[in-house]
Amino acid sequence: MVNGTELAFPPSQQFAYSNPSYFILGMIIEMVSGQSYDEFMAEHILLPLGLNNTFTLPQNAFNTGRVIDGHRRSFFRLQTANAVFLGNVPSGYIYSTVQDMSLWLQIQMGAVEVSEQFERIIRKSHQPNLSNSAGHNRYSAAGWFINNETGQISHSGLTEGFSTYAAFRPESNIATIVLTNLTLDANTVNIGNNVLNILDGSDILPYRLALWPLLDRIFAPLTLLIVAGYVMLILTAIRMKRQIRDGQRERLNITPKRLVYFVPPVAIALLIILSTVIFPLPFDLLGIAPDSLFTVIALTCALPIFIFPVSLFSAISKKI
């Protein structure tokens, strides 16, 4: 799919987070090693480091019978969400435990003895690319984000149904891992940073409502309002049709002047098409964002269909 695609910019010239680049990296690992991504990760990284309950092939994790259900927000409630897209595995979908992730962070901080090769690779993975900021005083390294002011090393992640945050402060020798079976409903970054602040004796940050519950509080009621509006449009079209049938509305020939009644649905349709060109629909958030968000988007796109019958009956008749 990416064959022939031009780079957005030369490597190291700018910063951009790219999941597809991780997919490609996974393919390169397979081509160079002659092993599947899962086999390579298990044989060369996970098992040698003692991460025996960490899996890069989701099915292997499911086979343990220990995977808990993930959840996503849907109209003021949570529903089960456990979708896995195998092509995305190199950029996420790693299944692990608190114990293994705790060991992983201890390895990162040098508290657990590992081979010289692992030490060298880990040290290199902590070296930020200071030429391009990732925002908020953060710079990217090899899979980590480095805060240039505090020295904190961290990375957050989410898949459908789950969100996580891993962070450590090498100078203070403290670390935290937050694993949740909610898609961004719990503000894992805020929770993790406050745990580190407590351990470090720093000020606690006020808790911020996560984005998705806030969006659901906005779009769920909006969905009901839009549906109510559509019901009114349908009832209006039915009433106008009955009025024409019962002789309460006079049939007319469509004239250029009466074509103005078709302006609303046509204008709305063109506006929707234009807006999707300027602001592409966020299909990459499908399965992560609240259902109410995509319901509102779908209902908005369908608006011309509901307005058209009313516009049609208005154009071909007038009330007597």
N, C-alpha and C positions, 0 to 999 in steps of 0.2 A: 504493500500500500504506500510505502514511503519512497519507493524506487523513483528516482528522477526529481524528488522534492528538493528544492533549494533550501539551504540553511537560512534561518532568519537573520543571522549575523555570524561572523567568524568566531570560532571558539575562543573563550576568555575575554571577548570584547565587551560583552554585556552579561547580565544575569537574567535567566528565565527558568522557572521550574518546569520541567518537562517529563511527564510520565512516559510518553512514547520513547524518549531517549533511554529510559530504563528498560523498556521492552527490548530495544535494539541491543543494549548491553547484555541482557539475558541471552539473546540469540548469538551474540559474539562468544559468550562463555561456552555455549553448547557447541559452536563450530570449532573453536580452538581446542576444547577439552575432549570432544568426541563423546561427551556424556550429556544426559538431560540436565536441565538446570537444577532439578530436585536432587539428582544423584550427585552432581558436583558439589552443591551446597552442603549436603549431608556428609559426604566423604572428606571434603577438604576444609570445612569450616565448623559446622555445627557439632558433629561428633568429637572431633579433636579438642574442641573447647569445652566439652562436657554439657553441651546444650541438647540434652537427650529428649526433651519434650518440646522441641521447637521444630516446626515443619514448614517447608516452602511449597509443598504440594498439599492443598487443602484436604484432599480425600484421605491422605494419611492421618491428618489430625482427626477427621470425622471417624475414622476407623477405631480410634481409641475410645470412642463413646463418651468423651469428656468435654466436647465443645458445647458451650452454652449458646442459647439462641440470641441473635442480635435483634435490635429493634430500631424502628424509624418512626418519625412522627406522622400522624395522619388524622387530621380533624380533631384536635384536642385529646387524642389518645395515642397509644403506642401499638404498633403492629409488628409481628415477627418479620424479620428481614435477614435472610442468610444467603443471598445471591453471591456466586463466585464466578468471576470471569477469568478463566485460566490464562488468557493472553496478558492479563494485568499483573500476574504473580510477581515478576521481577520488580515491580514498583510498589508492591504491598501484598496483602493477603497472606502474610506470614502469621501462622498460629503459634502461640507460645503461652507460657505460664508466668506468673509473678516470680516464681523461684528462678526460672531460666533468665528472665529479663533482669532480675537483680544480679545474677551472676554475670550477665553480659555487661552491665554498667560497672561492676567491680573490675572486670577485665579491662574496660576502657580507662579506668582510673589507675590501673597498675597495681590493684590490691590482690590480684590473683596472678600467679606465675604462669606465663605462657612461653612458647618458643620464641627465639630471637626474630624469626621471620614475622610472626604475628605482632610482636612488639614494634617492629619497624613499620609495618603496614598501618597499625593503629595510630602511631605517632604521626604518620603522614596524613591520615584521615582527619586529624585535628588541625591541620594547617589551613587557615582560611585564605581564600582568594581576595586579598585586600583591594584589588583594582576595581572590583565591582560590588557595590553594596546590594544586599538583599532586602534593605529597608530596616528601619528601627535599630540602627547600629549593629545589624547582623550581617555576617558575611558567610558565604557558602563554603563548605569544605567537601570532603568525600562522603556525602550522605548526611552530614551534620550541618547545623547552623551555629556559628560562633558569635556570641555577643562580644563586640570589641571593647565594651566598657567594663562589663562584669566578668568576662572570661567564661561565662556559662555556655555549655555545649548542649544542644537540644535538637529534638526533631519531633514534630507532631504528625499524626496520620489518621486517616479515616477511610473506611470502606463501608459498603452498605450494611448498616446494623451495628457498627462498632466505631469507636474513636479512642485514640491512645496518645500518650505524651511521655517521652523519656527525656530526662535532663540531668546534668550533673555539673558540679562546680569543682574543678580540679584543685583549686587553691584551698578550699574548705574541706575537700575530701567527703562531700556529701552528694547524694543522688536520689532521684525519685522516679518511679514508673507508675503511671496511671493507666489502667486498662478498664474500659467501660463497654458494656454491650448496648450502647446508645449511639446513634449517629449525631454527634455534635450537640445532643440535648444537654449533656453535662459539659460545662466549660473545662475540659481537661487541662488546657494550658494554664488557666487561672488557678485551678486546684493544685497542679504540680508545682507551679512557681511559689504558691503560698506555703506548700509543704517545705520547700527549700528555704524560704524566708524564715519560717519557724525554726528550722534546724540551724539556720545561720544567724539567728537573732536579729533579723532585719524586720522592717515594718511589713505588716500584712496588707496586701492589696485588697480593695473592696471587690466583692464578687460581682461579676457582670453576667447578666442573663445571656445565655447562649443565643446565637443568631436564629437557629431553626424554630425554637418555641416562640420567639418573638414574631417571626414571619407567619407562623401558623395562627397566632392570635390575630393577625391582620387579615390573612387570606381566607381563613375558614369562614368568618362572618361575611366577608366580601363574596364568597362563593354563594352563600344563601341569598344575598341581595341580588346577585346577577341572575340566579335561577328564578327568583321571584319576578324579576323584570322580564325574563323570557316567558314565564307563564302568562304575564299580563299581555305581552305581544301576541302570544298564541290565541288567547281569549279575544283580543281585539280583532285579529284576523278572522276568527270564527264568527264573531258578531257581525262584522262587515259583510261577510259572505252571506249570512242569513238575511241581513237587511236587503241585499241585492235580490235574493230569492223571493223575499216577501214584498218587494216593491217599495221598501222604505228608503232605498238608495237608487238613484237614477243612473242607468248605464250610460257611459259616454265614450266617444271615440278618443283614442290617445292623440293628443296634439303636442306640438313642440313645447307649448307652455306647460302642459301637465306632466311632461317628462321630468320636471323638477322633483317630482315625488320619488324618482329613482336615485336622486343625488345622495341621500344619506347612506343607503347600503353600498353604493359604488364607492363613495368617498371613504367609508370606514374600511372597505376591503382594500383599497389602494393604500390607506394609511397603515394597515396591518402588514401588507406586503413590504412597504417601505421600511417600517420599523424592524421587521425581521432581517432585512438586509443590513441596516445600520447596527442593530442590536440582535445578533443571532440568538435563536432560542437556546437556552442553557441545557441541552440534552445531556451534557456530561454530568449534570447534577441529578439526572433521573435515577431514582433509587436512593438518593441521599437527602435531597431537599424534601420538605413536607409535601404530601399529596395535594394539599390545598393550593400550593403555588402553581403546580402544573394544571390543576383543574381550572383555576382562574385564567391561565394562559389559553387553555383549550376553549373555554367558554367565550373568551374575548375574540378568539379567531373565528368562532362560529357566529358571532353577532350579525354579520350581513345576512346570513341565512334566515335568521328569525325576523329581521326587519323587512326583508324583501316582500313577504306576503302582504303586510300592512301597506307597504309602498305601492304594491301592485293594485290592491283594491282601491286605494286612494286615487290612483292615476286613472282608473277606468270607471270610477263612479263618484257621485256626490250625494250627500244625504238630502232627501226631500223634506 
